[in-house]
Amino acid sequence: MRLALNEAHKALKEGEVPIGAVVVAGDKVVGRGHNMVETLCDATAHAEMQAITAAASTLGGKYLNECTLYVTVEPCVMCAGALAWSQIGRIVYGADDPKRGYTTVAGAILHPKTTVEKGVLADECEALMSGFFAGLRS
């Protein structure tokens, strides 16, 4: 999760919503990403999407069933759908997203074999997000 937080800090420095993600296979990082929505003018350029694409490219295949995604914030419905299609083996996330997280609308969207762990370094992940949005409002 620390590596995902590093990615989130990269997003913050670029003026993006500070969300970061890494995909790990065994003990090796095979994909990483951070939000690039503003930079790329692309609503789909979420951290998870960047990390999934990088991992699939590194591994040479679309299925990530032996991989773990670490992401600082609960994935949205779009990202959860992409994670389902990639058949990701495990998702570990930090902060809940009570407004746009996938569990608010589609709790069963993930692949049936995907396991989920939430709340890892949640306080740090939440502080990064709330600090970013507080800055926008001031």
N, C-alpha and C positions, 0 to 999 in steps of 0.2 A: 504494500500500500504506500510505502514511502516513495517508491518510484512513480506511482500514479500521482502522488502529491507534488513531486518535482515537475511532472508534466502540467499539472494544474497551475503551478507558479509560472511556467512558460506562457500559458494562455493569459494569465493575469498581466504579465509584462507586455503582451501584445494587444491589450485592451479587450480581450475576449472574456466571456463568462469562464471563471476558473475551474474547469473540470478537466481532469486528466485520467488516462487509462493506460494500462499495460496488459499484454497477453503473455502468459508464461507457459512454456511446455517443459515439463520436468523442472530443471533448475535454470533454464535459459529463457531470457526475454526474447520473444519472437516478433513482437509488435508493440508499438507504443503510439500514443496520440494525445492530442489535447484539442479543445474546441478551436475551430478555425472558421466558424460561421461568418464572422465579419470580414476576416481576411480574404476568404474565397467568395464572399457574397453568395453563400450556398447554405440553405437552411438544413441540409443533411450532413454538414461537415462537423458532426459531433465527435467528441473524443473517442467514444466507443467505435464509431464507424471507421475512424482513422486507424485505430488499433486493430480492428478486425481485418481490414484491407491489408495492412502491413503484415499481419500474422499469416494470412492466407498466401500472400506473395512469398514470404520467407519459407513457409512449409511446402509450398507448391501444391496446395489443395484447398478446397473450400470448406472442408469440415474440420472443426476445432474441438472435437469431442475429447481429446486428451489434454486440453488446455484449460487454464484458469484465467479469467478476466478480472483484474483488479481495477476498480473505478471509484473515484472519490464521491460520486453522487449516484443514487439509484437511477438506473437507466429509464429513459422515456419509453413510450410505447413503440416508437419507430426503431429505437436501438434494441429493445427487447425482441422485436420481430426479426431484426437482422441476426441477433444472437441465437434465436430459435432456428433460423435457416442455416446458420453455421454449425448448429448442434454443439455449441460450447459446453464443455463438461461441467464447469463450475464458474459461478459469478460471486465475487466478493466486493461489496461496496461499503462506503463509509456512511455518508449522510442520507437519510430518507429524503424524498422529494414529495411532500404531501400534496402539491399542486399538479405536478406533471409526471410523477413517477408511474411506471407501468402497473404497479399494484393498485393504483387508484382506479384504474379502468379495466385492466385486463390481466388479472393475477395469474391466469392459466396460459398465458401466451408463450412461455418458454418451452423448449423441448422437454418432454416428460422425464428424461434422464438427467437434466441439468440440476445441479444442487446450488443453493444460494445461501450465502452467509452475509449478514448485514451488521452494520454498527462498528466496523473495524476503523479505528482512529476517527470515529464519528465527530467528536468535538473539534478536532483540527479541520476536518472537511467542512463542517458547518460554519466554523469561524471564517474560513476563507470565503465561502459563499456570502455569508451575511455582511462581511466587511466590504466585499465588492458591490453588493446592491445598496448598502448604506452610502457608499461613495457616489453612486449614481443619483441618489435622492438628495444629496446635500448641495 
